[in-house]
Amino acid sequence: MRLADKVALVTGSGSGIGRAIAERFAREGARVIVNDLHRDRAEETVQRIAAAGGEALAIQADVTQSGAVKAMVEQGIAAFGQIDILVNNAGASQGDDILTFDEATWDWNLAVGLKGAYLCSRAVLPRMIERRSGAIVNISSVNGIAGLGEEAYSAAKAGMNVLTKNMAVKYGRFGIRVNAICPGTIRTPIWGPRLEKDPLIFEKLAKWYPLGRVGEPEDIANAALFLASDEASWITGTILIVDGGLLAGSYRMTLELEGKSEE
């Protein structure tokens, strides 16, 4: 098992990408601290892990609050003795036009998407430094690299990418690796409201992906597993784009310019 004897804290793992990561890690032998803002969701993930033969602990906490993060880390260490892996996955998006959303919306996006990663990293790093070992995986977004709308969310993710590189450089001497994953469109519950308005939204978006489909949570979980495992022991400060080729470009534009159809 690739994560045998490891303990992983995965924030925002009550659903979607976070849940897929928590379950994948557990299947590879990790004991998982399942964090979510909603206790029932965290407990459901724990139940799923237990049903598959894994071991996990549910902790409800708001990662934007330093006291709650400190208590979460202390509770996790008390239960499992250590934290070897941190996955900063908690995140969400509100607002899509700086001319229409208010200052509170901007602050909320930065708090959830960036401050939470800072607080959680700050809480686990001292123990990782003490043990001279650790892996942090930040779940960012292609929005942090390219102009794809959702300005406040995108700014938070761009900040996460730079935070990743700075932590990698500063704490590498302690044997701590820090990397980020930038997913493209992933089929998760967060798309629920948009899916209700347009049941074909994923099919429409898939046309812009060279691989012809949107991503699944497991696509990101597999990447996170690799970065958290010893297989990535000489990889740090990397921003891994997992987007089905979205940012590489779109051949559809070329075809349309040439008046050709996609085959």
Steps between C-alpha positions, in 0.01 A plus 500: 500500500637835394396689817542230762566638851417853384243738646331745264286805577273584208300821534162536334476124461130462567425484128642542151874509443582494871294187560661326203845586635416381852364170370794449263752565775321260734508226237876548486537448875482851642302585809298803398382804692186602313424869540195684379298803597197269518532222757250268332696505176827427678341212688359358177848495348633325810225240475586436135867457590418266788271293279793449263724386786679828567546716809391862523391771741243772428573851628266789432691827477497831314847526344473879482510522881843461660366366830293234326796394285731475802245286686447278194871429463539433872205260494637320196845457654346384827309231310768384255827626648617700199406671175722402207289640218286812473266551207366856490187429300230712668375763260201649324414787269262793507470794262599531135536872431694750710253768395211313657624305802568682825804524725368231731487255209862579415605447862306173524668354191847593625424361845374162381733460204827633641489590868382148586803346329728741686343421838505122451856502371613716789338259744660180367843629396659508850440125545621428148815704566554312824467167317698635202245352266167594348300562185253780435276489194301813419193462279507812285333554162567586137328826595818587689697487175275631224225759472191283524267723701402484868756770583506470880522120492768522232703748704487265798622208291778705343606592852494133596737418214754758616457392863576144386830601341607711796429227754679245281813715485497592868427160655667262257807489724285327761396225260160658442358502148230745390322472166172616347250350258304718260187313389284598206125441508424213739160334530419569868193598706608865495370511142149409621328839446652544154413142408138562595488799265676314220508117521737492201759737646771233534449385143530861381815559703653172385526637147773739617715222646744325263431169677129544433363484852490688828688355793383274779598538868707182468719668237613750761519239776745297292722805448484586871594144592809519281613834644440384857682170453871419507482458123516881486788524749698736274209716394426825681385847403316356201166626371352189339232580244239224478254641252450265207711732285285813547787743553707346222264657250195420291521337159132582451598858418734380225234271358243777496741738330569237234131422464553138600287284726623309803537129441 
